Amino acid sequence: MLAARLEDAPSESVKYSTLKPSKRETRMPVGKIIELVGTSSRGFEDAINEAVRRSAKTVKNIRGVDVVGQKVIVKEGKVTEYRVNLKLSFGVE
């Protein structure tokens, strides 16, 4: 494995050295993010919970949710549906 070392080197040049791999490999956590739309007739919080509940049936190791947008559907002057756009993050084994 090669690594750049910038110690005492002029900005135009880079020194390279060979690094020995450690005896013990460390596992780096890997995550993935998927985008979802949750819907509910009861409210935004329910739409978020419904999206997480349904995702948890097939996605393991859910770590968090980032709500990136909210929207409502209006029919005849009344809110009929709440929608949330969200990014769901989970760990990959």
ABEGO torsion letter per residue (X at the ends): XBBBBABGBBAABBBBBBBBBBABBBBBBBBBBBBBBBBBAAEAAAAAAAAAAAAAAABBGBABBBBABBBBBBBGGBBABBBBBBBBBBBBX
